[in-house]
Amino acid sequence: MAEGIKKPTGDGHMKKAALWLSRHKMSGIKRRWIVNNMSIVVLLLAIMFIAVGAATTNYFYDSLHTSLQSRANSSAKNFSSYMSSTYDEFYGYAQQQITEFSDKDKMEMQVLDSNGLIISSSTGLMAGTVPATNDVNLCIETGEMQSFTGYDPSTEERIMAVTAPVFRKNSQDLIGEVRFVTSLKLLDRQVGQIYLMLAGAALAVLLLLTVTNQFFIHSIVNPVLKINELAQKIAQGQYGARLDMDFRDEMGELCNTINNMSTEIARMEKLKNDFISSVSHELRTPLTAIGGWAETVENNLDDKNTVETGLDIIRKETTRLSRMVEELLAHPGPGLAKATDREWDILEKGGVISTPFADHMDFKTETGKIMIVNPGQPEPMPRYTSAHGGEYPLRLIAVPSGYTLNSIFLEREDLTGKRGPMKLMLHPLDAAGRNIGDGDKVIAYNDLAQVEFTASLTPWVARGAAAVAGVYGMSLAGSGLLVNALHHQRLSDIGEATTLNDNTVEVRPAFHH
């Protein structure tokens, strides 16, 4: 082996294996889900395996036992119908039946005398021998058909045997027995194969469930891990970090919420820094004036006018600075209230520090919005009214359409033909909650009117909104009304804008009877 090339050691392989196991080991949600879910599945599969296996086994063995009983009973009746006189007659008929027996490859037929000794056998078993199983003795003792299933002591082979008594014609005198014996080797092999098939099916089900569970768990756990990583970044000061993940479910909504939170924190952090920079600048201006005039006065003590002017400016700037400091101390916010002496020193020198953003709840109105006061208006404060058309869950939004930029477009048949019926666009989740499918006829309604549309489902419409492209011809109005009927005729508040995007509606399927 060339020098410099090292052969992998056992320790290296063990370390790699341990690293792989540590990366792929189940923990937390994964482990709990797999343990709880798979334990139930394994229990159910075990019960089904035992039940189906037992039922199948009983069916095969019962079928074979019934077949042997039928053969034995039929043969015994045939013997009895001929046996009316001598033992020689019985012996001769036994030899005839053995010779004519056609199922020698499937089972063995034996004819025995009244003492249980074999007279003749389809396998050539020596006459005068006694079968080693107890079905023959029980048949002689009881005079009834008897069965045996188990290992034959003489051959150590699993067998099934049925022995039926043979009586003289029209009497209860026992003259012998008919016995049918078959090996269970083939049947046991078939039953074993069935159990193997059942076990394979159970393993396939477990494998399929494991794969599907892993996929499902990953769809839940991976977003949670990503959200945790983002939360750690935000905690470390990486404001504005985002999750680049696309989910169309509750997890997607959570990711969007986290992204919005991160963006808002970044915006607030910027506002905080801008605020602190502005404050530090405002503080530095009077300090600069005080320092400059103090130095001027010191260098011109003999100039009375300069000294008086400088002292006056120093006094005014000191008062101004004191007022600013008192204002900051009165409303420092959580961040500045906890600032250290070193941080205050940085602020005094015009620097910027990083502190939690101050709480400005004192400056918010009851509505949570900035309210502009205009004394020139009869009502200096704008009034915020509820949405027009009543209190309904969906915001009605008028969206632009490429087919209705101007009235000329409405006269173009090639364009109006492509446009199709009046559409109302909904988010798929909003539509699902209302039992609405894509292309369904729907009714949008509020306190003003009811208008028929064709539903168009798209994720580009926000949840809680219903979007409609305006300006349709009356020929396309299935209910005889256009979307304008759902809009209030009056103008909005002080801005006197239209109310096209300040209306609420509800949407339901249109059922035609």
TIDRENRO-721234 format. One record per residue (C-alpha): residue number from 0; residue in three letters; chain; x, y, z. Coordinates in steps of 0.001 Angstrom, whole numbers. Example, Ala and Ser with C-alpha at 12.3 -4.5 7.8 and 13.67 -1.06 7.14 Angstrom:
<atoms>
ATOM   k   r c      px      py      pz
ATOM   0 Ala A   12300   -4500    7800
ATOM   1 Ser A   13670   -1060    7140
</atoms>
This chain:
<atoms>
ATOM   k   r c      px      py      pz
ATOM   0 Met A       0       0       0
ATOM   1 Ala A    1342    3395    -994
ATOM   2 Glu A    2610    5619    1758
ATOM   3 Gly A     231    8449    2683
ATOM   4 Ile A   -2929    6428    1952
ATOM   5 Lys A   -4490    5312    5172
ATOM   6 Lys A   -6805    2375    5396
ATOM   7 Pro A  -10096    3201    7120
ATOM   8 Thr A  -10105    1950   10655
ATOM   9 Gly A  -12941     302   12539
ATOM  10 Asp A  -13201    3352   14779
ATOM  11 Gly A  -13756    5589   11734
ATOM  12 His A  -16616    3436   10464
ATOM  13 Met A  -18165    3386   13932
ATOM  14 Lys A  -17968    7180   14183
ATOM  15 Lys A  -19624    7563   10754
ATOM  16 Ala A  -22365    5133   11756
ATOM  17 Ala A  -22921    6964   15047
ATOM  18 Leu A  -23097   10317   13204
ATOM  19 Trp A  -25664    8928   10734
ATOM  20 Leu A  -27772    7546   13584
ATOM  21 Ser A  -27622   10832   15473
ATOM  22 Arg A  -28826   12699   12384
ATOM  23 His A  -31619   10290   11611
ATOM  24 Lys A  -32753    9305   15080
ATOM  25 Met A  -36346   10085   15920
ATOM  26 Ser A  -37039   12543   18673
ATOM  27 Gly A  -39756   14858   19843
ATOM  28 Ile A  -42825   14935   17617
ATOM  29 Lys A  -41437   12310   15211
ATOM  30 Arg A  -40850    9744   17934
ATOM  31 Arg A  -44189   10356   19656
ATOM  32 Trp A  -46115   10165   16370
ATOM  33 Ile A  -44371    6971   15220
ATOM  34 Val A  -44696    5253   18607
ATOM  35 Asn A  -48352    6189   19116
ATOM  36 Asn A  -49458    5578   15550
ATOM  37 Met A  -47404    2498   14686
ATOM  38 Ser A  -48101     728   17975
ATOM  39 Ile A  -51826     770   17188
ATOM  40 Val A  -51194    -368   13612
ATOM  41 Val A  -48905   -3197   14757
ATOM  42 Leu A  -51502   -4353   17296
ATOM  43 Leu A  -54271   -4347   14679
ATOM  44 Leu A  -52073   -6175   12145
ATOM  45 Ala A  -51147   -8779   14763
ATOM  46 Ile A  -54807   -9389   15580
ATOM  47 Met A  -55695   -9618   11882
ATOM  48 Phe A  -52700  -11921   11245
ATOM  49 Ile A  -53758  -14317   14001
ATOM  50 Ala A  -57458  -14198   13113
ATOM  51 Val A  -57014  -14667    9351
ATOM  52 Gly A  -54320  -17326    9810
ATOM  53 Ala A  -56434  -19282   12269
ATOM  54 Ala A  -59537  -19031   10094
ATOM  55 Thr A  -57628  -20165    6990
ATOM  56 Thr A  -55967  -23045    8834
ATOM  57 Asn A  -59251  -24263   10293
ATOM  58 Tyr A  -60880  -24041    6874
ATOM  59 Phe A  -58267  -26262    5182
ATOM  60 Tyr A  -58096  -28844    7975
ATOM  61 Asp A  -61872  -28927    8398
ATOM  62 Ser A  -62331  -29391    4654
ATOM  63 Leu A  -59877  -32314    4629
ATOM  64 His A  -61472  -33876    7712
ATOM  65 Thr A  -64940  -33607    6180
ATOM  66 Ser A  -63691  -35233    2974
ATOM  67 Leu A  -62156  -38175    4873
ATOM  68 Gln A  -65308  -38640    6943
ATOM  69 Ser A  -67414  -38670    3790
ATOM  70 Arg A  -65203  -41318    2158
ATOM  71 Ala A  -65107  -43471    5276
ATOM  72 Asn A  -68857  -43309    5860
ATOM  73 Ser A  -69625  -44105    2207
ATOM  74 Ser A  -67237  -47090    2137
ATOM  75 Ala A  -68577  -48469    5419
ATOM  76 Lys A  -72133  -48361    4097
ATOM  77 Asn A  -71077  -50155     910
ATOM  78 Phe A  -69387  -52891    2950
ATOM  79 Ser A  -72440  -53328    5177
ATOM  80 Ser A  -74766  -53651    2224
ATOM  81 Tyr A  -72802  -56714     981
ATOM  82 Met A  -71865  -58325    4278
ATOM  83 Ser A  -74614  -60782    5105
ATOM  84 Ser A  -72861  -64099    5586
ATOM  85 Thr A  -69227  -65226    5944
ATOM  86 Tyr A  -65904  -63555    6775
ATOM  87 Asp A  -64544  -64760    3435
ATOM  88 Glu A  -67130  -62650    1722
ATOM  89 Phe A  -65950  -59633    3742
ATOM  90 Tyr A  -62311  -60397    2965
ATOM  91 Gly A  -63002  -60818    -745
ATOM  92 Tyr A  -64911  -57533    -963
ATOM  93 Ala A  -62116  -55774     952
ATOM  94 Gln A  -59538  -56914   -1568
ATOM  95 Gln A  -61769  -55786   -4396
ATOM  96 Gln A  -62215  -52289   -2885
ATOM  97 Ile A  -58485  -51913   -2254
ATOM  98 Thr A  -57707  -52917   -5831
ATOM  99 Glu A  -60245  -50479   -7291
ATOM 100 Phe A  -59226  -47594   -4984
ATOM 101 Ser A  -58308  -44673   -7326
ATOM 102 Asp A  -56947  -42029   -4897
ATOM 103 Lys A  -53818  -43901   -3824
ATOM 104 Asp A  -51655  -40835   -4545
ATOM 105 Lys A  -53702  -38663   -2150
ATOM 106 Met A  -54539  -40987     739
ATOM 107 Glu A  -54328  -44556    2022
ATOM 108 Met A  -57324  -46869    2362
ATOM 109 Gln A  -57198  -49637    4988
ATOM 110 Val A  -59646  -52430    5745
ATOM 111 Leu A  -59407  -53889    9271
ATOM 112 Asp A  -61078  -56834   11014
ATOM 113 Ser A  -63157  -56664   14178
ATOM 114 Asn A  -59995  -56822   16329
ATOM 115 Gly A  -58342  -53813   14607
ATOM 116 Leu A  -55861  -55872   12548
ATOM 117 Ile A  -55171  -54703    9000
ATOM 118 Ile A  -56615  -57070    6403
ATOM 119 Ser A  -55617  -55098    3330
ATOM 120 Ser A  -54093  -51677    2536
ATOM 121 Ser A  -53787  -49591    -631
ATOM 122 Thr A  -50108  -48953     195
ATOM 123 Gly A  -49322  -52645     634
ATOM 124 Leu A  -48986  -52321    4414
ATOM 125 Met A  -48335  -55746    5918
ATOM 126 Ala A  -51500  -57556    6886
ATOM 127 Gly A  -51956  -58392   10541
ATOM 128 Thr A  -50388  -55195   11843
ATOM 129 Val A  -52220  -52776   14107
ATOM 130 Pro A  -52314  -48990   13426
ATOM 131 Ala A  -50418  -47032   16075
ATOM 132 Thr A  -53080  -44356   16550
ATOM 133 Asn A  -56069  -44585   18903
ATOM 134 Asp A  -58831  -43919   16364
ATOM 135 Val A  -59153  -47670   15581
ATOM 136 Asn A  -59526  -48777   19222
ATOM 137 Leu A  -62026  -46000   19923
ATOM 138 Cys A  -64052  -47027   16878
ATOM 139 Ile A  -64165  -50673   18079
ATOM 140 Glu A  -65115  -49628   21624
ATOM 141 Thr A  -67831  -47125   20699
ATOM 142 Gly A  -69051  -48514   17391
ATOM 143 Glu A  -68902  -45000   15981
ATOM 144 Met A  -66686  -43148   13498
ATOM 145 Gln A  -63484  -41812   15082
ATOM 146 Ser A  -60751  -39397   13908
ATOM 147 Phe A  -57098  -38746   14658
ATOM 148 Thr A  -54862  -35786   13797
ATOM 149 Gly A  -51246  -35675   14868
ATOM 150 Tyr A  -47966  -37535   14616
ATOM 151 Asp A  -48066  -41256   13802
ATOM 152 Pro A  -45786  -42944   16369
ATOM 153 Ser A  -44678  -45561   13842
ATOM 154 Thr A  -43693  -43140   11074
ATOM 155 Glu A  -43249  -39845   13040
ATOM 156 Glu A  -45252  -38139   10286
ATOM 157 Arg A  -48175  -35789   10794
ATOM 158 Ile A  -51301  -37518    9559
ATOM 159 Met A  -55064  -37283    9636
ATOM 160 Ala A  -57015  -40551    9925
ATOM 161 Val A  -60725  -41398   10009
ATOM 162 Thr A  -61981  -44890   10982
ATOM 163 Ala A  -65599  -45980   10377
ATOM 164 Pro A  -67179  -49207   11705
ATOM 165 Val A  -68521  -51895    9314
ATOM 166 Phe A  -71597  -53865   10521
ATOM 167 Arg A  -73294  -56918    9094
ATOM 168 Lys A  -76219  -56172    6868
ATOM 169 Asn A  -79358  -55434    8882
ATOM 170 Ser A  -77567  -55961   12227
ATOM 171 Gln A  -75224  -54318   14742
ATOM 172 Asp A  -72598  -57062   14592
ATOM 173 Leu A  -69167  -55415   14034
ATOM 174 Ile A  -67232  -57329   11419
ATOM 175 Gly A  -64472  -54775   10724
ATOM 176 Glu A  -63484  -51175   10035
ATOM 177 Val A  -62667  -48986    7062
ATOM 178 Arg A  -59864  -46490    7640
ATOM 179 Phe A  -58649  -43610    5488
ATOM 180 Val A  -55272  -42013    6215
ATOM 181 Thr A  -53613  -38999    4576
ATOM 182 Ser A  -50345  -37165    5181
ATOM 183 Leu A  -50520  -33535    6354
ATOM 184 Lys A  -47088  -32693    4977
ATOM 185 Leu A  -48423  -30946    1851
ATOM 186 Leu A  -51276  -29253    3691
ATOM 187 Asp A  -48916  -28023    6433
ATOM 188 Arg A  -46655  -26591    3735
ATOM 189 Gln A  -49606  -24792    2140
ATOM 190 Val A  -50682  -23394    5506
ATOM 191 Gly A  -47108  -22244    6153
ATOM 192 Gln A  -47065  -20455    2789
ATOM 193 Ile A  -50319  -18716    3686
ATOM 194 Tyr A  -48792  -17502    6951
ATOM 195 Leu A  -45748  -16261    5045
ATOM 196 Met A  -48008  -14383    2618
ATOM 197 Leu A  -49912  -12842    5518
ATOM 198 Ala A  -46642  -11842    7183
ATOM 199 Gly A  -45396  -10314    3914
ATOM 200 Ala A  -48627   -8373    3497
ATOM 201 Ala A  -48368   -7120    7090
ATOM 202 Leu A  -44761   -6030    6547
ATOM 203 Ala A  -45738   -4291    3297
ATOM 204 Val A  -48510   -2420    5134
ATOM 205 Leu A  -46068   -1443    7900
ATOM 206 Leu A  -43518    -269    5333
ATOM 207 Leu A  -46132    1759    3456
ATOM 208 Leu A  -47414    3310    6668
ATOM 209 Thr A  -43858    4085    7773
ATOM 210 Val A  -43101    5874    4496
ATOM 211 Thr A  -46373    7824    4518
ATOM 212 Asn A  -45915    8682    8199
ATOM 213 Gln A  -42395    9901    7524
ATOM 214 Phe A  -43686   12090    4694
ATOM 215 Phe A  -46473   13461    6874
ATOM 216 Ile A  -44146   14051    9822
ATOM 217 His A  -41619   15852    7629
ATOM 218 Ser A  -44403   18127    6311
ATOM 219 Ile A  -45118   19119    9932
ATOM 220 Val A  -41719   18998   11619
ATOM 221 Asn A  -39583   20626    8897
ATOM 222 Pro A  -41587   23889    8876
ATOM 223 Val A  -41458   23927   12682
ATOM 224 Leu A  -37670   23540   12572
ATOM 225 Lys A  -37416   26342    9991
ATOM 226 Ile A  -39608   28577   12145
ATOM 227 Asn A  -37407   27781   15155
ATOM 228 Glu A  -34286   28730   13168
ATOM 229 Leu A  -35917   32016   12135
ATOM 230 Ala A  -36917   32738   15729
ATOM 231 Gln A  -33303   32176   16805
ATOM 232 Lys A  -32077   34556   14099
ATOM 233 Ile A  -34522   37227   15247
ATOM 234 Ala A  -33424   36678   18870
ATOM 235 Gln A  -29825   37221   17718
ATOM 236 Gly A  -30745   40555   16137
ATOM 237 Gln A  -31148   39475   12476
ATOM 238 Tyr A  -34337   41454   12050
ATOM 239 Gly A  -36084   41131    8708
ATOM 240 Ala A  -35064   37491    8142
ATOM 241 Arg A  -37785   35546    6311
ATOM 242 Leu A  -38951   32008    5620
ATOM 243 Asp A  -38891   31075    1939
ATOM 244 Met A  -41461   28289    2215
ATOM 245 Asp A  -44720   27821     366
ATOM 246 Phe A  -47484   25946    2198
ATOM 247 Arg A  -51186   26051    1357
ATOM 248 Asp A  -52430   25180    4825
ATOM 249 Glu A  -52373   26327    8454
ATOM 250 Met A  -48582   25917    8484
ATOM 251 Gly A  -48391   28341    5562
ATOM 252 Glu A  -50457   30865    7512
ATOM 253 Leu A  -48081   30479   10466
ATOM 254 Cys A  -45062   31022    8191
ATOM 255 Asn A  -46680   34149    6753
ATOM 256 Thr A  -47382   35420   10259
ATOM 257 Ile A  -43752   34834   11276
ATOM 258 Asn A  -42517   36605    8139
ATOM 259 Asn A  -44807   39556    8804
ATOM 260 Met A  -43618   39677   12402
ATOM 261 Ser A  -39972   39656   11317
ATOM 262 Thr A  -40621   42406    8775
ATOM 263 Glu A  -42481   44488   11359
ATOM 264 Ile A  -39691   44049   13914
ATOM 265 Ala A  -37141   45178   11317
ATOM 266 Arg A  -39276   48209   10512
ATOM 267 Met A  -39680   49089   14178
ATOM 268 Glu A  -35956   48637   14763
ATOM 269 Lys A  -35218   51085   11960
ATOM 270 Leu A  -37695   53565   13408
ATOM 271 Lys A  -36060   53173   16799
ATOM 272 Asn A  -32596   53802   15413
ATOM 273 Asp A  -33846   56804   13460
ATOM 274 Phe A  -35496   58128   16599
ATOM 275 Ile A  -32360   57694   18692
ATOM 276 Ser A  -30222   59309   16004
ATOM 277 Ser A  -32599   62264   15901
ATOM 278 Val A  -32574   62583   19679
ATOM 279 Ser A  -28797   62373   19853
ATOM 280 His A  -28574   65088   17205
ATOM 281 Glu A  -30970   67304   19136
ATOM 282 Leu A  -28920   66783   22283
ATOM 283 Arg A  -25648   67453   20560
ATOM 284 Thr A  -26774   70867   19192
ATOM 285 Pro A  -27174   72603   22574
ATOM 286 Leu A  -24106   70838   23957
ATOM 287 Thr A  -22055   72141   21060
ATOM 288 Ala A  -23372   75676   21630
ATOM 289 Ile A  -22662   75501   25357
ATOM 290 Gly A  -19159   74157   24848
ATOM 291 Gly A  -18327   76691   22137
ATOM 292 Trp A  -19548   79732   24037
ATOM 293 Ala A  -17916   78572   27258
ATOM 294 Glu A  -14583   78492   25459
ATOM 295 Thr A  -15283   81933   23875
ATOM 296 Val A  -16140   83467   27255
ATOM 297 Glu A  -13050   81947   28815
ATOM 298 Asn A  -10855   83521   26120
ATOM 299 Asn A  -12590   86946   26258
ATOM 300 Leu A  -13101   87632   29950
ATOM 301 Asp A  -12192   91272   29414
ATOM 302 Asp A  -14911   91783   26802
ATOM 303 Lys A  -18075   92474   28812
ATOM 304 Asn A  -20457   92248   25856
ATOM 305 Thr A  -19025   88939   24699
ATOM 306 Val A  -19210   87531   28218
ATOM 307 Glu A  -22840   88626   28690
ATOM 308 Thr A  -23855   87307   25262
ATOM 309 Gly A  -22092   83999   25851
ATOM 310 Leu A  -23575   83545   29330
ATOM 311 Asp A  -27052   84313   28006
ATOM 312 Ile A  -26726   81709   25220
ATOM 313 Ile A  -25264   79181   27648
ATOM 314 Arg A  -28171   79780   30046
ATOM 315 Lys A  -30805   79405   27248
ATOM 316 Glu A  -29184   76289   25780
ATOM 317 Thr A  -28833   74790   29251
ATOM 318 Thr A  -32544   75369   29884
ATOM 319 Arg A  -33407   73860   26507
ATOM 320 Leu A  -31155   70859   27167
ATOM 321 Ser A  -32660   70334   30614
ATOM 322 Arg A  -36165   70399   29129
ATOM 323 Met A  -35207   67828   26472
ATOM 324 Val A  -33591   65553   29046
ATOM 325 Glu A  -36623   65819   31328
ATOM 326 Glu A  -38882   64870   28407
ATOM 327 Leu A  -36730   61859   27606
ATOM 328 Leu A  -36681   60824   31266
ATOM 329 Ala A  -40433   61261   31496
ATOM 330 His A  -41010   59067   28396
ATOM 331 Pro A  -37841   57040   27958
ATOM 332 Gly A  -39530   53884   26755
ATOM 333 Pro A  -38381   50451   27865
ATOM 334 Gly A  -35150   50666   25877
ATOM 335 Leu A  -33817   54029   27022
ATOM 336 Ala A  -35036   53436   30573
ATOM 337 Lys A  -32624   50508   30839
ATOM 338 Ala A  -29711   52178   29015
ATOM 339 Thr A  -26324   51950   30765
ATOM 340 Asp A  -24022   54872   31535
ATOM 341 Arg A  -21806   53808   28633
ATOM 342 Glu A  -24792   53841   26258
ATOM 343 Trp A  -25834   57285   27453
ATOM 344 Asp A  -22260   58453   26842
ATOM 345 Ile A  -22531   57163   23253
ATOM 346 Leu A  -25824   59019   22783
ATOM 347 Glu A  -24349   62245   24123
ATOM 348 Lys A  -21561   61988   21571
ATOM 349 Gly A  -24016   61576   18716
ATOM 350 Gly A  -23682   57808   18376
ATOM 351 Val A  -26337   55124   17960
ATOM 352 Ile A  -27064   52256   20347
ATOM 353 Ser A  -29222   49156   19906
ATOM 354 Thr A  -32043   48925   22418
ATOM 355 Pro A  -35525   47406   22374
ATOM 356 Phe A  -38003   49660   20638
ATOM 357 Ala A  -39916   52004   22879
ATOM 358 Asp A  -43591   51366   23575
ATOM 359 His A  -45644   54121   21909
ATOM 360 Met A  -49061   52904   23025
ATOM 361 Asp A  -49647   56291   24673
ATOM 362 Phe A  -49775   57909   21232
ATOM 363 Lys A  -52345   55538   19696
ATOM 364 Thr A  -56018   56335   19353
ATOM 365 Glu A  -58913   54075   20267
ATOM 366 Thr A  -59152   52921   16664
ATOM 367 Gly A  -55466   52041   16537
ATOM 368 Lys A  -55059   54476   13610
ATOM 369 Ile A  -53472   57893   13270
ATOM 370 Met A  -56297   60446   13419
ATOM 371 Ile A  -55715   63731   11605
ATOM 372 Val A  -57347   66828   13071
ATOM 373 Asn A  -58465   69450   10536
ATOM 374 Pro A  -59895   72506   12342
ATOM 375 Gly A  -61111   73943    9013
ATOM 376 Gln A  -63768   71236    8659
ATOM 377 Pro A  -67176   71252   10411
ATOM 378 Glu A  -66116   67934   11840
ATOM 379 Pro A  -62371   68275   12484
ATOM 380 Met A  -61968   64549   13168
ATOM 381 Pro A  -62805   62051   10391
ATOM 382 Arg A  -65615   59662   11232
ATOM 383 Tyr A  -64974   55953   10756
ATOM 384 Thr A  -68130   54166    9726
ATOM 385 Ser A  -68830   50489    9326
ATOM 386 Ala A  -68632   48862    5921
ATOM 387 His A  -71536   49511    3558
ATOM 388 Gly A  -74094   46834    2849
ATOM 389 Gly A  -74222   45381    6361
ATOM 390 Glu A  -71993   43257    8543
ATOM 391 Tyr A  -70891   40319    6362
ATOM 392 Pro A  -67665   38253    6528
ATOM 393 Leu A  -66190   38947    3046
ATOM 394 Arg A  -64717   42237    1802
ATOM 395 Leu A  -65929   43037   -1719
ATOM 396 Ile A  -63045   44346   -3829
ATOM 397 Ala A  -63330   45790   -7320
ATOM 398 Val A  -60288   44765   -9359
ATOM 399 Pro A  -59133   46074  -12753
ATOM 400 Ser A  -59844   44135  -15932
ATOM 401 Gly A  -57948   44230  -19220
ATOM 402 Tyr A  -61269   43949  -21043
ATOM 403 Thr A  -62770   47131  -19610
ATOM 404 Leu A  -60107   49802  -19836
ATOM 405 Asn A  -62544   51936  -21790
ATOM 406 Ser A  -65953   51717  -23418
ATOM 407 Ile A  -64511   50883  -26823
ATOM 408 Phe A  -63316   47532  -25496
ATOM 409 Leu A  -66882   46640  -24539
ATOM 410 Glu A  -67866   46844  -28216
ATOM 411 Arg A  -65199   44384  -29341
ATOM 412 Glu A  -66942   41050  -29761
ATOM 413 Asp A  -63641   39184  -30004
ATOM 414 Leu A  -62750   40455  -26542
ATOM 415 Thr A  -66138   40179  -24878
ATOM 416 Gly A  -66469   36616  -26173
ATOM 417 Lys A  -63184   35619  -24529
ATOM 418 Arg A  -64044   37314  -21272
ATOM 419 Gly A  -66869   34940  -20391
ATOM 420 Pro A  -69463   35301  -17632
ATOM 421 Met A  -69236   37546  -14599
ATOM 422 Lys A  -66680   35986  -12234
ATOM 423 Leu A  -66330   36305   -8491
ATOM 424 Met A  -62875   35287   -7279
ATOM 425 Leu A  -62479   33571   -3891
ATOM 426 His A  -59642   32006   -1963
ATOM 427 Pro A  -59912   28153   -2111
ATOM 428 Leu A  -60159   27880    1696
ATOM 429 Asp A  -63009   30437    1827
ATOM 430 Ala A  -64753   28558    -988
ATOM 431 Ala A  -64305   25167     704
ATOM 432 Gly A  -65963   26455    3886
ATOM 433 Arg A  -68988   27444    1794
ATOM 434 Asn A  -69170   24252    -300
ATOM 435 Ile A  -68274   26171   -3462
ATOM 436 Gly A  -66264   24655   -6306
ATOM 437 Asp A  -64436   26295   -9191
ATOM 438 Gly A  -66922   27237  -11932
ATOM 439 Asp A  -70005   26919   -9679
ATOM 440 Lys A  -72827   29421   -9904
ATOM 441 Val A  -72895   31511   -6733
ATOM 442 Ile A  -74914   34354   -5226
ATOM 443 Ala A  -73121   37305   -3597
ATOM 444 Tyr A  -75422   39252   -1309
ATOM 445 Asn A  -75630   41936    1333
ATOM 446 Asp A  -78317   44301    2638
ATOM 447 Leu A  -78370   46097    -734
ATOM 448 Ala A  -78889   43311   -3315
ATOM 449 Gln A  -78223   39722   -4493
ATOM 450 Val A  -76118   39229   -7637
ATOM 451 Glu A  -75306   35994   -9470
ATOM 452 Phe A  -71690   35191  -10477
ATOM 453 Thr A  -69547   32284  -11611
ATOM 454 Ala A  -67030   31269   -8916
ATOM 455 Ser A  -63315   31377   -9778
ATOM 456 Leu A  -61014   29948   -7081
ATOM 457 Thr A  -57489   31343   -6836
ATOM 458 Pro A  -54915   31629   -4014
ATOM 459 Trp A  -54022   35118   -5264
ATOM 460 Val A  -57155   36488   -3591
ATOM 461 Ala A  -56639   37040     117
ATOM 462 Arg A  -58709   35055    2584
ATOM 463 Gly A  -61693   37052    3740
ATOM 464 Ala A  -62034   38856     390
ATOM 465 Ala A  -64201   38472   -2707
ATOM 466 Ala A  -62806   40090   -5871
ATOM 467 Val A  -64897   41071   -8891
ATOM 468 Ala A  -63763   42653  -12173
ATOM 469 Gly A  -66185   45452  -12980
ATOM 470 Val A  -68030   46765  -16047
ATOM 471 Tyr A  -69983   43922  -17616
ATOM 472 Gly A  -72775   44221  -20145
ATOM 473 Met A  -76308   43482  -18969
ATOM 474 Ser A  -76410   40499  -21327
ATOM 475 Leu A  -74017   38709  -18968
ATOM 476 Ala A  -76036   39501  -15822
ATOM 477 Gly A  -77674   36174  -14962
ATOM 478 Ser A  -79761   37686  -12173
ATOM 479 Gly A  -80399   40943  -14040
ATOM 480 Leu A  -78020   42829  -11721
ATOM 481 Leu A  -74368   43833  -11959
ATOM 482 Val A  -71818   44167   -9169
ATOM 483 Asn A  -72784   47864   -8822
ATOM 484 Ala A  -75934   46724   -7043
ATOM 485 Leu A  -73799   45555   -4105
ATOM 486 His A  -72134   49004   -3782
ATOM 487 His A  -73665   51902   -1909
ATOM 488 Gln A  -74461   54953   -4014
ATOM 489 Arg A  -73161   57551   -1603
ATOM 490 Leu A  -69557   58739   -1352
ATOM 491 Ser A  -67223   57952    1519
ATOM 492 Asp A  -66331   60267    4415
ATOM 493 Ile A  -64191   63408    4138
ATOM 494 Gly A  -62205   62115    1169
ATOM 495 Glu A  -65466   61804    -817
ATOM 496 Ala A  -64202   58775   -2701
ATOM 497 Thr A  -66397   56018   -4048
ATOM 498 Thr A  -67291   53100   -1842
ATOM 499 Leu A  -66277   50401   -4345
ATOM 500 Asn A  -63809   48851   -1930
ATOM 501 Asp A  -65680   49544    1302
ATOM 502 Asn A  -68448   46935    1094
ATOM 503 Thr A  -68989   43527    2654
ATOM 504 Val A  -70847   40529    1244
ATOM 505 Glu A  -71551   36878    1860
ATOM 506 Val A  -71407   34222    -890
ATOM 507 Arg A  -73453   31027   -1195
ATOM 508 Pro A  -74040   28438   -3929
ATOM 509 Ala A  -76837   29290   -6351
ATOM 510 Phe A  -79345   26429   -6357
ATOM 511 His A  -81764   26429   -9283
ATOM 512 His A  -85043   24596   -8775
</atoms>
